[in-house]
């Protein structure tokens, strides 16, 4: 009887193992490499589609008005709710489109990291309303699949906030680390995402949390919560999707790998971000050591925001060490620190002046509207419409030096 039971259990285990083998059209992890479906080693190289599905203040030329909700509020104060909704609809429809993806593929990119706000996919307020925006992810993934580019889905803003800053549009603290309700929500949401894309081979994987626990909160004893949360999210994903790679980012702006123990899943990769440091071997050696110790792939998920010479030196350093990379970002207004550029519309400075002003009281709002030039509703609406028009691919132009620095064609 014991032999029969043992045989049955063994057969079940074998069936489960067979069922979880990576399908033939999926990229997969084996040791410290990521392999293409044809069995060749992949070297991921690409960019982040930043500022699209999570607007960032600095890419709108704003510093104080930095989070999506603050940008949205400033626009609503100037042009009203309906016109603001129209602006965001047009922005989301045109900021990144199929020609952008086609151009990236032609330049030699084989991956894009796609940052998104969790609110886009839920009933929570996203840019002033309940948008239920899976259509935007679906669209981007379809384009990338068409042109042979992988998509890394990056939850840039998670329920409760993993960063506690403008980039996760949170309440100023990484509450996700300690709020069990938000932890349940992020697990459920990633499970929904994984269920939706489980059979989609254009998606290379899931970047669970962007830049968790920055240095502001390094003394708040939050780091021990991060890997257990990653385990919970990964377990939720694996209930519906055993195939896609799960990408785990370190703490402290995604630089600190000391939070990690041994890998807990056979299809993991680890990501780090590096900005504003000398492009030297010692700056990345700890991540290489981690890769060698645990035999896992590593991705440099964000870097850039620097001159062409620095970007070229750092990209070559990454290539020399066989490190996957996605530089930040793809497209910016009036800025050469990215592959693609577009012009700032005339009169945009008036919007910036208003948005950056102190608007804590209704009296201050009224005073600003009476005193600042160029902020009448129709004028600002025209400026924002031109912003969208300028950001369309056909009106953008490549930053040649930056593209060469990335090794693009």
C-alpha positions in Angstrom: 0.0 0.0 0.0 2.8 2.4 0.9 4.5 1.6 -2.4 1.3 2.4 -4.3 0.9 5.7 -2.4 4.5 6.6 -3.1 4.1 5.8 -6.8 0.9 7.9 -7.0 2.6 10.9 -5.3 5.6 10.6 -7.5 3.4 10.6 -10.7 1.5 13.6 -9.5 4.8 15.4 -8.8 6.0 14.5 -12.3 2.8 15.8 -13.9 3.0 19.1 -12.0 6.7 19.5 -13.0 5.8 18.8 -16.7 2.9 21.2 -16.6 5.1 24.0 -15.3 7.8 23.7 -17.9 8.2 26.9 -19.7 6.2 26.9 -23.0 8.4 27.0 -26.1 7.6 30.6 -27.0 8.5 32.1 -23.6 11.8 33.6 -22.4 13.1 31.9 -19.3 15.7 31.9 -16.6 18.4 29.3 -16.3 21.2 30.0 -13.9 22.4 33.6 -14.3 21.1 33.9 -17.8 17.8 34.7 -19.5 17.2 32.6 -22.6 15.2 33.3 -25.7 12.6 30.7 -26.8 15.1 29.4 -29.3 17.6 28.6 -26.5 20.0 31.5 -27.3 21.1 33.7 -24.4 19.2 37.0 -24.3 20.9 40.3 -23.6 18.1 42.7 -22.8 18.7 46.3 -23.8 16.1 49.0 -24.0 14.4 51.9 -22.3 11.7 52.9 -19.8 8.4 54.3 -21.2 8.4 56.7 -18.3 5.9 59.6 -17.9 3.1 57.8 -19.8 1.0 55.6 -17.5 2.4 57.5 -14.5 3.1 61.2 -15.2 6.0 62.6 -13.3 6.3 66.3 -12.4 9.9 66.9 -13.5 9.1 65.7 -17.0 6.3 68.3 -17.1 9.0 70.8 -16.0 7.5 70.9 -12.5 9.3 70.5 -9.2 6.9 71.3 -6.4 3.9 70.1 -8.3 5.5 66.7 -8.7 3.0 63.9 -8.2 0.3 62.9 -10.7 -2.5 64.0 -8.4 -0.9 67.4 -8.0 -0.4 67.9 -11.7 -4.0 66.8 -12.3 -5.3 69.2 -9.6 -3.4 72.2 -11.1 -4.9 71.5 -14.5 -8.4 71.1 -13.1 -8.1 74.5 -11.3 -7.2 76.1 -14.6 -9.5 74.5 -17.2 -12.2 72.6 -15.3 -13.0 68.9 -14.9 -14.3 68.0 -18.4 -11.5 69.7 -20.2 -9.0 68.1 -17.9 -10.4 64.6 -18.5 -10.3 65.3 -22.3 -6.6 66.4 -21.9 -5.6 63.2 -20.0 -7.5 61.0 -22.5 -5.7 62.6 -25.4 -2.4 62.4 -23.5 -2.7 58.7 -22.7 -3.8 58.0 -26.3 -0.9 59.8 -27.9 2.2 60.1 -25.7 3.3 56.5 -26.6 1.9 54.9 -29.7 2.8 52.1 -32.2 5.3 54.2 -34.1 7.3 54.8 -30.9 7.6 51.0 -30.4 8.4 50.4 -34.1 11.2 53.0 -34.0 12.7 51.4 -30.8 12.7 48.0 -32.5 14.4 49.5 -35.6 17.0 51.1 -33.4 17.9 47.7 -31.8 16.0 47.7 -28.5 14.6 44.4 -27.5 12.8 45.3 -24.3 10.8 48.2 -22.8 10.1 48.6 -19.1 6.6 49.9 -18.8 6.0 51.8 -15.6 2.3 52.1 -14.5 0.3 53.4 -11.6 -1.8 50.6 -9.9 -4.7 53.0 -9.9 -4.9 52.7 -13.7 -6.1 49.1 -13.3 -8.4 49.5 -10.3 -11.4 51.6 -9.2 -9.1 54.0 -7.3 -8.9 57.6 -8.6 -6.4 57.8 -11.5 -5.9 61.3 -12.9 -9.3 62.4 -11.5 -11.5 59.4 -12.3 -12.0 55.6 -12.4 -10.4 54.7 -15.6 -10.0 50.9 -15.6 -7.1 51.2 -18.0 -6.0 47.7 -18.9 -6.6 48.7 -22.5 -3.4 50.8 -22.4 -1.3 47.9 -21.2 -3.0 45.6 -23.8 -2.2 48.1 -26.5 1.5 48.5 -25.6 2.0 44.7 -25.3 0.3 44.1 -28.6 2.6 46.6 -30.3 5.7 45.2 -28.7 4.8 41.7 -29.7 4.3 42.8 -33.3 7.8 44.3 -33.4 9.6 41.7 -31.4 10.2 43.7 -28.2 9.7 42.3 -24.8 7.6 44.1 -22.2 8.6 44.3 -18.5 5.5 45.4 -16.5 6.7 47.7 -13.7 4.3 48.6 -10.9 5.7 52.1 -10.4 3.0 53.0 -7.9 1.6 50.3 -5.6 -1.4 50.3 -3.2 -0.4 52.3 -0.1 2.8 53.4 -1.6 6.1 51.5 -1.7 8.3 54.6 -2.0 6.5 57.4 -0.1 7.3 60.1 -2.7 5.9 61.6 -5.9 6.9 58.7 -8.0 4.3 56.4 -6.3 1.8 59.2 -5.9 1.5 58.2 -2.3 0.8 59.8 1.1 4.4 60.5 1.9 5.3 57.2 3.5 5.8 53.6 2.2 2.7 52.3 4.0 2.6 49.2 1.9 5.4 47.8 4.0 3.3 47.8 7.1 -0.3 47.9 6.0 -1.7 44.4 5.7 -4.8 45.6 3.9 -2.6 47.2 1.2 -0.5 44.1 1.0 -3.6 41.9 0.3 -4.5 44.4 -2.4 -1.1 44.4 -4.1 -1.1 40.6 -4.1 -4.6 40.4 -5.5 -3.8 43.0 -8.2 -0.6 41.2 -9.3 -2.6 38.0 -9.5 -5.1 39.7 -11.7 -2.4 41.1 -13.9 -0.6 37.7 -14.1 -3.9 35.9 -14.9 -4.5 38.3 -17.8 -1.1 37.9 -19.3 -0.2 34.4 -18.3 -0.2 33.1 -21.9 1.3 36.3 -23.4 4.9 35.6 -24.5 5.6 39.3 -25.4 5.6 40.0 -21.6 9.0 39.0 -20.3 8.0 39.4 -16.7 6.7 41.4 -13.7 8.8 44.1 -11.9 6.8 43.8 -8.6 7.7 47.2 -7.0 9.6 50.2 -8.2 12.2 51.7 -5.9 10.8 50.6 -2.5 11.9 52.1 0.8 14.0 55.1 -0.2 16.8 56.5 2.1 14.4 58.9 3.8 13.0 55.9 5.7 16.1 53.8 6.0 16.0 54.1 9.8 12.3 53.0 10.0 13.1 49.3 10.2 11.1 48.7 7.0 13.7 46.7 5.1 12.9 43.3 6.8 9.3 43.6 5.4 10.4 43.8 1.7 11.5 40.2 0.8 8.5 38.6 2.7 6.2 40.8 0.7 7.9 39.8 -2.5 7.4 36.2 -1.5 3.7 36.8 -1.0 3.2 38.6 -4.3 5.2 35.9 -6.2 3.1 33.1 -4.5 0.0 34.9 -5.7 1.3 35.2 -9.2 2.4 31.6 -9.3 -1.2 30.5 -8.6 -2.1 31.6 -12.1 1.2 32.0 -14.0 4.1 29.7 -13.5 6.0 30.9 -16.5 6.8 34.6 -16.5 10.0 35.9 -14.8 9.5 37.8 -11.6 11.9 40.8 -11.2 12.8 41.9 -7.7 14.2 45.3 -6.9 16.4 46.1 -3.9 15.6 48.6 -1.2 16.8 52.3 -1.0 15.8 53.4 -4.5 16.4 49.9 -5.8 20.1 49.9 -4.9 20.4 47.8 -1.7 20.5 44.0 -2.2 21.3 43.3 1.4 17.5 42.7 1.9 17.7 39.5 -0.1 18.4 35.9 1.0 18.6 32.9 -1.3 16.3 33.0 -4.3 12.9 31.5 -3.4 11.6 30.8 -6.9 13.3 29.2 -9.9 12.3 32.0 -12.3 13.6 35.1 -10.6 15.7 38.0 -11.8 17.0 40.9 -9.7 17.0 44.6 -10.6 19.1 47.6 -9.5 19.0 51.3 -10.3 22.1 53.5 -10.6 22.3 57.3 -11.1 24.8 60.0 -10.8 28.0 58.1 -9.9 31.2 57.4 -11.7 30.7 54.7 -14.4 33.2 52.4 -12.8 33.4 48.7 -12.1 33.3 49.2 -8.3 29.9 50.9 -8.6 28.3 47.7 -9.9 30.5 45.0 -8.4 28.2 44.2 -5.5 25.4 43.3 -8.0 27.7 41.1 -10.0 28.9 39.4 -6.8 25.2 38.7 -6.0 24.6 37.3 -9.4 27.6 35.0 -9.1 26.8 33.9 -5.6 23.2 32.9 -6.3 23.4 32.3 -10.1 20.6 34.6 -11.0 20.2 37.2 -13.8 20.5 40.9 -12.9 18.9 43.9 -14.7 20.0 47.5 -14.5 16.4 48.8 -14.5 17.0 52.5 -14.4 19.9 54.8 -15.1 20.5 57.9 -17.3 19.6 61.5 -16.7 23.2 62.3 -17.6 25.2 63.5 -20.6 26.0 61.3 -23.6 29.6 60.6 -22.6 28.5 59.3 -19.2 25.7 57.2 -20.7 28.0 55.7 -23.2 30.6 54.8 -20.6 28.0 53.2 -18.3 26.3 51.3 -21.0 29.6 49.9 -22.2 30.4 48.9 -18.6 27.1 47.1 -18.3 27.6 45.3 -21.7 31.1 44.3 -20.7 29.7 42.6 -17.6 26.7 41.0 -19.4 24.2 43.0 -17.4 20.7 43.6 -18.9 19.7 47.2 -19.0 16.8 49.6 -19.5 17.7 53.3 -19.4 15.4 56.0 -18.1 13.4 57.4 -19.9 12.6 57.1 -23.6 11.0 60.5 -24.2 11.2 64.0 -22.6 10.3 67.5 -23.5 13.1 69.9 -24.3 15.7 67.6 -23.0 18.6 65.7 -24.5 18.9 63.1 -21.7 16.9 60.4 -23.4 16.6 58.9 -26.9 13.6 61.0 -28.0 12.8 64.7 -27.6 9.9 67.0 -28.3 9.5 70.8 -28.2 7.9 72.7 -25.3 4.8 74.5 -26.5 4.7 78.3 -26.5 3.1 79.7 -23.4 3.8 76.5 -21.3 5.8 78.6 -18.9 2.5 80.2 -17.7 1.1 76.8 -16.7 4.4 76.0 -14.9 4.3 79.4 -13.0 0.7 78.7 -11.8 1.3 75.0 -10.9 4.4 75.8 -8.9 2.8 78.6 -6.9 1.4 78.3 -3.4 -2.2 77.3 -3.9 -3.2 76.0 -0.4 -6.2 78.2 0.0 -9.0 79.2 -2.3 -8.0 82.8 -1.8 -4.5 82.1 -3.1 -6.0 80.3 -6.2 -8.2 83.4 -6.9 -5.3 85.8 -6.4 -3.1 83.8 -8.8 -5.7 83.7 -11.4 -6.1 87.5 -11.1 -2.4 88.2 -11.1 -0.5 85.7 -13.3 -0.4 86.3 -17.1 -1.4 83.7 -19.7 -3.5 81.4 -17.5 -7.0 82.0 -18.8 -8.8 78.7 -19.3 -8.8 78.8 -23.1 -5.1 79.8 -23.2 -4.0 76.9 -20.9 -6.2 74.4 -22.8 -4.5 75.4 -26.0 -1.1 75.0 -24.4 -1.9 71.6 -23.1 -3.4 70.5 -26.4 -0.1 71.6 -28.1 1.8 69.6 -25.5 0.1 66.5 -26.6 0.5 67.3 -30.2 4.2 67.9 -29.8 4.6 64.6 -27.9 3.2 62.6 -30.8 5.9 60.4 -32.4 5.6 62.2 -35.8 6.5 65.5 -34.0 9.4 64.1 -32.0 13.0 64.0 -32.9 15.8 61.7 -31.8 18.7 62.9 -29.6 21.4 61.5 -31.9 24.2 61.6 -29.3 22.2 59.8 -26.7 21.1 57.2 -29.2 24.7 56.6 -30.2 25.6 56.3 -26.5 23.1 53.5 -26.1 24.5 51.7 -29.1 21.3 52.3 -31.1 21.5 52.2 -34.9 
